Amino acid sequence: MSIIDKFVKVGILGFIVSILILPTQAEGNKTARNLAATCAQCHGTNGKPANDSIGVLAGMDKAELIQLVNDFRDDIQPSPIMGQIAKGYTKEQIEMIAEYFSEIK
């Protein structure tokens, strides 16, 4: 087998893997967007609230947002609204939402 044949096979394999992975990533992005839509009522579309008294989620550091939501969920940061909302999400969902908002500029 020549070196060109090896490169062609590796290229084809890479193409096949990317075809299999990309739809999964796209679905994850849709799921994150759908989960984050719950936040729009208070925090505005795409995490940019119209009211200055509500926290901006857009562009927030992912780890910081995860910690904040976990603090609400665990009643470390008391909030009757956010405490109840945060308790409704799994750890994975919170991470997806935090990543979604962290990527918005």
C-alpha positions, 0 to 999 in steps of 0.5 A, spaced: 500 500 500 502 506 497 503 512 502 497 516 498 493 510 499 494 510 506 492 518 506 486 517 502 484 511 507 485 516 513 481 522 509 475 517 508 475 515 515 476 522 518 470 524 513 466 518 515 467 520 523 465 527 522 459 525 518 457 521 524 459 526 530 456 533 527 449 531 527 450 529 534 453 536 536 448 539 532 442 536 536 446 537 543 446 545 541 439 545 539 437 541 546 442 546 549 438 552 546 431 549 548 433 548 555 436 555 555 429 558 552 426 557 559 431 562 562 428 568 556 422 569 560 426 573 566 433 573 563 431 575 556 432 572 549 439 569 548 440 571 556 440 579 555 435 582 559 431 588 558 431 590 565 437 592 568 435 588 575 436 581 572 442 578 571 445 578 564 447 570 562 450 572 555 457 571 555 458 569 562 463 564 564 461 557 564 464 555 570 461 561 574 454 560 571 454 552 573 456 554 580 451 559 581 445 555 578 448 549 583 448 554 589 441 556 587 439 548 587 442 547 593 439 553 597 446 556 598 444 562 594 437 563 596 432 565 591 425 562 591 424 562 583 431 560 581 431 555 587 425 551 584 428 552 577 435 550 578 432 543 582 428 541 575 435 540 571 440 535 571 447 536 572 448 535 564 443 540 563 446 545 567 452 544 564 449 545 557 445 551 558 452 554 561 456 552 555 450 555 551 450 562 554 458 562 555 458 562 547 453 568 546 457 575 545 
